[in-house]
Amino acid sequence: MLLQMSPNAPTRDTPGRSTDRDEAEILARITARLGSEIVPAAQIWRELGFPSAGAARKARAKGRFPVELFRLKGRRGYFAKAQAIAQWLARIQDEPQE
Protein backbone atom coordinates (compact mmCIF):
# COMPACT_ATOMS: atom_id res chain seq x y z
CA MET A 1 0.00 0.00 0.00
CA LEU A 2 1.37 3.40 -0.99
CA LEU A 3 1.19 6.30 1.38
CA GLN A 4 -1.56 8.68 0.35
CA MET A 5 -0.51 12.31 0.36
CA SER A 6 -2.89 14.83 1.87
CA PRO A 7 -4.57 17.37 -0.42
CA ASN A 8 -2.37 20.01 1.25
CA ALA A 9 0.84 18.25 0.26
CA PRO A 10 3.35 20.56 -1.42
CA THR A 11 3.74 20.53 -5.16
CA ARG A 12 6.17 22.14 -7.53
CA ASP A 13 3.82 25.14 -7.54
CA THR A 14 4.29 25.78 -3.80
CA PRO A 15 8.00 26.53 -3.42
CA GLY A 16 9.45 27.43 -0.06
CA ARG A 17 6.90 25.53 1.97
CA SER A 18 8.49 23.97 5.01
CA THR A 19 8.69 20.20 4.91
CA ASP A 20 8.59 19.89 8.72
CA ARG A 21 4.79 19.68 8.77
CA ASP A 22 4.75 17.30 5.83
CA GLU A 23 7.40 15.16 7.49
CA ALA A 24 5.38 14.99 10.70
CA GLU A 25 2.25 13.99 8.77
CA ILE A 26 4.11 11.29 6.84
CA LEU A 27 5.72 9.99 10.03
CA ALA A 28 2.32 9.79 11.73
CA ARG A 29 0.89 7.80 8.81
CA ILE A 30 3.86 5.41 8.71
CA THR A 31 3.84 4.69 12.42
CA ALA A 32 0.03 4.38 12.53
CA ARG A 33 -0.04 1.94 9.62
CA LEU A 34 3.00 -0.11 10.57
CA GLY A 35 2.75 0.32 14.33
CA SER A 36 6.41 1.01 15.03
CA GLU A 37 9.22 3.54 14.80
CA ILE A 38 11.45 0.75 13.46
CA VAL A 39 10.21 -0.65 10.14
CA PRO A 40 11.32 -3.84 8.36
CA ALA A 41 12.74 -3.03 4.92
CA ALA A 42 10.50 -5.75 3.46
CA GLN A 43 7.44 -3.61 4.35
CA ILE A 44 8.56 -0.27 2.87
CA TRP A 45 9.79 -0.99 -0.65
CA ARG A 46 6.59 0.28 -2.32
CA GLU A 47 6.56 3.54 -0.37
CA LEU A 48 10.13 4.17 -1.47
CA GLY A 49 9.24 3.70 -5.12
CA PHE A 50 10.72 0.28 -5.85
CA PRO A 51 8.84 -1.86 -8.37
CA SER A 52 9.42 -5.04 -6.35
CA ALA A 53 10.97 -6.37 -3.16
CA GLY A 54 13.73 -7.85 -5.31
CA ALA A 55 14.58 -4.43 -6.73
CA ALA A 56 14.79 -3.05 -3.18
CA ARG A 57 17.13 -5.89 -2.15
CA LYS A 58 19.34 -5.22 -5.16
CA ALA A 59 19.46 -1.48 -4.36
CA ARG A 60 20.45 -2.28 -0.77
CA ALA A 61 23.18 -4.64 -1.98
CA LYS A 62 24.55 -1.92 -4.28
CA GLY A 63 24.39 0.75 -1.57
CA ARG A 64 21.64 2.69 -3.36
CA PHE A 65 18.80 2.35 -0.86
CA PRO A 66 17.44 5.87 -0.21
CA VAL A 67 17.35 5.56 3.59
CA GLU A 68 19.80 4.08 6.07
CA LEU A 69 19.18 0.41 6.81
CA PHE A 70 20.50 -1.50 9.81
CA ARG A 71 20.26 -4.92 11.35
CA LEU A 72 18.92 -5.76 14.80
CA LYS A 73 20.51 -8.41 16.95
CA GLY A 74 18.30 -11.48 17.10
CA ARG A 75 16.13 -10.38 14.14
CA ARG A 76 16.30 -11.37 10.49
CA GLY A 77 16.51 -8.81 7.71
CA TYR A 78 17.15 -5.10 7.57
CA PHE A 79 15.28 -2.28 9.23
CA ALA A 80 14.85 1.47 8.79
CA LYS A 81 13.73 4.21 11.13
CA ALA A 82 10.30 5.61 10.32
CA GLN A 83 11.73 9.11 10.87
CA ALA A 84 14.32 8.56 8.10
CA ILE A 85 11.61 7.34 5.72
CA ALA A 86 9.42 10.39 6.49
CA GLN A 87 12.35 12.77 5.97
CA TRP A 88 13.19 11.21 2.60
CA LEU A 89 9.56 11.24 1.40
CA ALA A 90 9.08 14.88 2.49
CA ARG A 91 12.32 15.88 0.75
CA ILE A 92 11.41 14.26 -2.57
CA GLN A 93 7.97 15.90 -2.55
CA ASP A 94 9.66 19.27 -2.82
CA GLU A 95 12.08 18.31 -5.60
CA PRO A 96 11.07 19.43 -9.09
CA GLN A 97 10.08 16.68 -11.50
CA GLU A 98 12.41 16.13 -14.44
N, CA and C atoms as a LAMMPS dump frame, in Angstrom:
ITEM: TIMESTEP
0
ITEM: NUMBER OF ATOMS
294
ITEM: BOX BOUNDS ff ff ff
-5.0000000000000000e+02 5.0000000000000000e+02
-5.0000000000000000e+02 5.0000000000000000e+02
-5.0000000000000000e+02 5.0000000000000000e+02
ITEM: ATOMS id mol type element x y z
1 1 1 N 0.846 -1.173 0
2 1 2 C 0 0 0
3 1 3 C 0.893 1.238 0
4 2 1 N 0.628 2.157 -0.918
5 2 2 C 1.371 3.4 -0.986
6 2 3 C 0.795 4.388 0.002
7 3 1 N 1.661 5.253 0.491
8 3 2 C 1.186 6.3 1.375
9 3 3 C 0.397 7.307 0.562
10 4 1 N -0.745 7.69 1.039
11 4 2 C -1.558 8.679 0.351
12 4 3 C -1.184 10.056 0.874
13 5 1 N -0.873 10.958 -0.028
14 5 2 C -0.507 12.31 0.36
15 5 3 C -1.779 13.111 0.605
16 6 1 N -1.732 14.004 1.567
17 6 2 C -2.892 14.829 1.874
18 6 3 C -3.105 15.844 0.759
19 7 1 N -4.312 16.379 0.624
20 7 2 C -4.568 17.373 -0.417
21 7 3 C -3.72 18.623 -0.233
22 8 1 N -3.204 18.844 0.975
23 8 2 C -2.371 20.015 1.246
24 8 3 C -0.889 19.744 1.035
25 9 1 N -0.563 18.593 0.484
26 9 2 C 0.839 18.252 0.262
27 9 3 C 1.446 19.238 -0.725
28 10 1 N 2.72 19.594 -0.534
29 10 2 C 3.354 20.562 -1.419
30 10 3 C 3.51 20.011 -2.825
31 11 1 N 3.492 20.89 -3.77
32 11 2 C 3.739 20.528 -5.157
33 11 3 C 4.834 21.433 -5.68
34 12 1 N 5.17 21.264 -6.934
35 12 2 C 6.175 22.139 -7.527
36 12 3 C 5.689 23.577 -7.55
37 13 1 N 4.388 23.797 -7.481
38 13 2 C 3.824 25.136 -7.54
39 13 3 C 3.841 25.853 -6.197
40 14 1 N 4.253 25.161 -5.12
41 14 2 C 4.287 25.784 -3.799
42 14 3 C 5.704 25.772 -3.254
43 15 1 N 6.618 26.528 -3.879
44 15 2 C 7.998 26.527 -3.417
45 15 3 C 8.131 27.194 -2.056
46 16 1 N 9.142 26.804 -1.33
47 16 2 C 9.45 27.428 -0.064
48 16 3 C 8.635 26.936 1.106
49 17 1 N 7.706 26.046 0.871
50 17 2 C 6.902 25.526 1.968
51 17 3 C 7.772 24.614 2.819
52 18 1 N 7.695 24.79 4.109
53 18 2 C 8.491 23.975 5.015
54 18 3 C 8.057 22.524 4.94
55 19 1 N 9.024 21.616 4.951
56 19 2 C 8.692 20.202 4.905
57 19 3 C 8.53 19.608 6.301
58 20 1 N 8.724 20.408 7.355
59 20 2 C 8.589 19.891 8.719
60 20 3 C 7.18 19.369 8.981
61 21 1 N 6.178 20.11 8.561
62 21 2 C 4.794 19.685 8.771
63 21 3 C 4.499 18.433 7.946
64 22 1 N 4.954 18.454 6.695
65 22 2 C 4.749 17.295 5.827
66 22 3 C 5.443 16.064 6.409
67 23 1 N 6.649 16.264 6.893
68 23 2 C 7.405 15.156 7.493
69 23 3 C 6.67 14.585 8.693
70 24 1 N 6.119 15.452 9.522
71 24 2 C 5.38 14.993 10.7
72 24 3 C 4.128 14.216 10.287
73 25 1 N 3.432 14.687 9.245
74 25 2 C 2.245 13.988 8.766
75 25 3 C 2.601 12.612 8.203
76 26 1 N 3.664 12.564 7.425
77 26 2 C 4.108 11.294 6.839
78 26 3 C 4.53 10.33 7.94
79 27 1 N 5.279 10.826 8.921
80 27 2 C 5.72 9.989 10.032
81 27 3 C 4.523 9.424 10.79
82 28 1 N 3.524 10.253 11.02
83 28 2 C 2.324 9.787 11.728
84 28 3 C 1.622 8.677 10.948
85 29 1 N 1.529 8.833 9.625
86 29 2 C 0.889 7.799 8.806
87 29 3 C 1.695 6.505 8.82
88 30 1 N 3.018 6.609 8.725
89 30 2 C 3.865 5.413 8.706
90 30 3 C 3.741 4.656 10.022
91 31 1 N 3.883 5.372 11.125
92 31 2 C 3.838 4.691 12.422
93 31 3 C 2.444 4.163 12.73
94 32 1 N 1.393 4.873 12.297
95 32 2 C 0.031 4.38 12.532
96 32 3 C -0.223 3.106 11.731
97 33 1 N 0.225 3.088 10.485
98 33 2 C -0.04 1.941 9.625
99 33 3 C 0.825 0.747 9.995
100 34 1 N 2.091 0.994 10.304
101 34 2 C 3.004 -0.113 10.575
102 34 3 C 3.181 -0.383 12.063
103 35 1 N 2.763 0.542 12.897
104 35 2 C 2.748 0.322 14.331
105 35 3 C 4.086 0.374 15.032
106 36 1 N 5.097 0.987 14.399
107 36 2 C 6.411 1.006 15.026
108 36 3 C 7.259 2.129 14.466
109 37 1 N 8.229 2.558 15.256
110 37 2 C 9.222 3.54 14.803
111 37 3 C 10.346 2.855 14.022
112 38 1 N 10.462 1.544 14.183
113 38 2 C 11.447 0.745 13.456
114 38 3 C 10.669 -0.13 12.48
115 39 1 N 11.004 -0.011 11.183
116 39 2 C 10.208 -0.647 10.143
117 39 3 C 11.066 -1.655 9.367
118 40 1 N 10.583 -2.878 9.19
119 40 2 C 11.316 -3.843 8.362
120 40 3 C 11.389 -3.357 6.915
121 41 1 N 12.555 -3.473 6.303
122 41 2 C 12.739 -3.034 4.919
123 41 3 C 11.766 -3.748 3.987
124 42 1 N 11.412 -4.982 4.303
125 42 2 C 10.501 -5.75 3.462
126 42 3 C 9.105 -5.116 3.397
127 43 1 N 8.772 -4.228 4.334
128 43 2 C 7.444 -3.606 4.354
129 43 3 C 7.403 -2.225 3.712
130 44 1 N 8.558 -1.664 3.332
131 44 2 C 8.557 -0.272 2.869
132 44 3 C 8.972 -0.091 1.415
133 45 1 N 9.244 -1.155 0.702
134 45 2 C 9.785 -0.993 -0.647
135 45 3 C 8.84 -0.243 -1.579
136 46 1 N 7.537 -0.439 -1.456
137 46 2 C 6.588 0.282 -2.323
138 46 3 C 6.576 1.779 -2.028
139 47 1 N 6.573 2.132 -0.748
140 47 2 C 6.558 3.544 -0.37
141 47 3 C 7.784 4.279 -0.884
142 48 1 N 8.886 3.554 -1.008
143 48 2 C 10.128 4.172 -1.465
144 48 3 C 10.275 4.136 -2.983
145 49 1 N 9.253 3.635 -3.672
146 49 2 C 9.244 3.7 -5.123
147 49 3 C 9.865 2.536 -5.861
148 50 1 N 10.153 1.452 -5.17
149 50 2 C 10.719 0.284 -5.845
150 50 3 C 9.612 -0.537 -6.487
151 51 1 N 9.862 -1.07 -7.695
152 51 2 C 8.835 -1.86 -8.37
153 51 3 C 8.598 -3.234 -7.751
154 52 1 N 9.568 -3.727 -6.984
155 52 2 C 9.423 -5.038 -6.348
156 52 3 C 10.348 -5.127 -5.144
157 53 1 N 10.1 -6.135 -4.306
158 53 2 C 10.973 -6.367 -3.156
159 53 3 C 12.371 -6.747 -3.636
160 54 1 N 12.443 -7.477 -4.745
161 54 2 C 13.733 -7.851 -5.306
162 54 3 C 14.551 -6.646 -5.747
163 55 1 N 13.885 -5.654 -6.325
164 55 2 C 14.575 -4.426 -6.732
165 55 3 C 15.109 -3.682 -5.507
166 56 1 N 14.343 -3.692 -4.418
167 56 2 C 14.791 -3.048 -3.184
168 56 3 C 16.003 -3.78 -2.606
169 57 1 N 15.98 -5.112 -2.644
170 57 2 C 17.127 -5.885 -2.15
171 57 3 C 18.371 -5.595 -2.97
172 58 1 N 18.196 -5.491 -4.285
173 58 2 C 19.335 -5.215 -5.16
174 58 3 C 19.896 -3.813 -4.881
175 59 1 N 19.019 -2.831 -4.68
176 59 2 C 19.458 -1.476 -4.356
177 59 3 C 20.229 -1.46 -3.043
178 60 1 N 19.735 -2.208 -2.046
179 60 2 C 20.446 -2.282 -0.769
180 60 3 C 21.821 -2.891 -0.96
181 61 1 N 21.901 -3.965 -1.748
182 61 2 C 23.18 -4.639 -1.978
183 61 3 C 24.179 -3.725 -2.688
184 62 1 N 23.682 -2.838 -3.536
185 62 2 C 24.555 -1.92 -4.276
186 62 3 C 24.797 -0.605 -3.538
187 63 1 N 24.218 -0.473 -2.347
188 63 2 C 24.393 0.753 -1.569
189 63 3 C 23.573 1.915 -2.085
190 64 1 N 22.47 1.644 -2.772
191 64 2 C 21.64 2.693 -3.362
192 64 3 C 20.27 2.815 -2.711
193 65 1 N 20.081 2.238 -1.553
194 65 2 C 18.799 2.348 -0.86
195 65 3 C 18.682 3.777 -0.347
196 66 1 N 17.543 4.435 -0.524
197 66 2 C 17.445 5.868 -0.214
198 66 3 C 17.465 6.235 1.27
199 67 1 N 17.265 5.284 2.15
200 67 2 C 17.35 5.563 3.589
201 67 3 C 18.316 4.562 4.218
202 68 1 N 18.845 4.95 5.372
203 68 2 C 19.795 4.079 6.065
204 68 3 C 19.083 2.826 6.581
205 69 1 N 19.687 1.682 6.301
206 69 2 C 19.183 0.407 6.809
207 69 3 C 20.16 -0.142 7.83
208 70 1 N 19.645 -0.892 8.783
209 70 2 C 20.497 -1.498 9.805
210 70 3 C 19.911 -2.836 10.188
211 71 1 N 20.705 -3.613 10.87
212 71 2 C 20.259 -4.923 11.354
213 71 3 C 20.056 -4.844 12.859
214 72 1 N 19.162 -5.676 13.361
215 72 2 C 18.918 -5.759 14.799
216 72 3 C 19.354 -7.138 15.282
217 73 1 N 20.055 -7.149 16.388
218 73 2 C 20.508 -8.413 16.948
219 73 3 C 19.306 -9.296 17.271
220 74 1 N 19.368 -10.54 16.831
221 74 2 C 18.304 -11.484 17.098
222 74 3 C 17.131 -11.404 16.129
223 75 1 N 17.208 -10.527 15.117
224 75 2 C 16.127 -10.381 14.138
225 75 3 C 16.691 -10.592 12.743
226 76 1 N 15.884 -11.159 11.877
227 76 2 C 16.296 -11.372 10.491
228 76 3 C 15.967 -10.144 9.655
229 77 1 N 16.783 -9.884 8.658
230 77 2 C 16.51 -8.811 7.713
231 77 3 C 17.065 -7.469 8.141
232 78 1 N 16.701 -6.477 7.345
233 78 2 C 17.148 -5.103 7.569
234 78 3 C 15.968 -4.254 8.003
235 79 1 N 16.283 -3.166 8.682
236 79 2 C 15.277 -2.275 9.228
237 79 3 C 15.648 -0.831 8.936
238 80 1 N 14.644 0.035 8.957
239 80 2 C 14.853 1.474 8.787
240 80 3 C 14.044 2.196 9.854
241 81 1 N 14.486 3.391 10.183
242 81 2 C 13.732 4.214 11.126
243 81 3 C 12.62 4.926 10.359
244 82 1 N 11.435 4.941 10.945
245 82 2 C 10.295 5.608 10.325
246 82 3 C 10.605 7.091 10.103
247 83 1 N 11.353 7.693 11.001
248 83 2 C 11.733 9.109 10.873
249 83 3 C 12.553 9.333 9.611
250 84 1 N 13.49 8.433 9.302
251 84 2 C 14.321 8.562 8.104
252 84 3 C 13.476 8.432 6.84
253 85 1 N 12.501 7.531 6.864
254 85 2 C 11.605 7.343 5.718
255 85 3 C 10.783 8.614 5.501
256 86 1 N 10.235 9.166 6.583
257 86 2 C 9.424 10.386 6.492
258 86 3 C 10.254 11.558 5.973
259 87 1 N 11.487 11.694 6.44
260 87 2 C 12.351 12.77 5.968
261 87 3 C 12.612 12.639 4.475
262 88 1 N 12.898 11.429 4.018
263 88 2 C 13.187 11.211 2.605
264 88 3 C 11.95 11.504 1.756
265 89 1 N 10.783 11.005 2.163
266 89 2 C 9.561 11.239 1.405
267 89 3 C 9.201 12.729 1.358
268 90 1 N 9.363 13.445 2.467
269 90 2 C 9.08 14.877 2.494
270 90 3 C 10.048 15.628 1.581
271 91 1 N 11.303 15.223 1.58
272 91 2 C 12.316 15.881 0.747
273 91 3 C 12.026 15.685 -0.742
274 92 1 N 11.645 14.468 -1.151
275 92 2 C 11.413 14.256 -2.572
276 92 3 C 10.129 14.907 -3.057
277 93 1 N 9.193 15.181 -2.165
278 93 2 C 7.971 15.9 -2.554
279 93 3 C 8.293 17.298 -3.049
280 94 1 N 9.312 17.898 -2.473
281 94 2 C 9.662 19.273 -2.824
282 94 3 C 10.601 19.38 -4.023
283 95 1 N 11.175 18.267 -4.454
284 95 2 C 12.08 18.306 -5.596
285 95 3 C 11.291 18.447 -6.893
286 96 1 N 11.775 19.293 -7.805
287 96 2 C 11.074 19.427 -9.093
288 96 3 C 11.169 18.15 -9.905
289 97 1 N 10.107 17.854 -10.642
290 97 2 C 10.081 16.675 -11.504
291 97 3 C 10.903 16.952 -12.749
292 98 1 N 11.607 15.954 -13.225
293 98 2 C 12.412 16.127 -14.44
294 98 3 C 11.613 15.833 -15.662
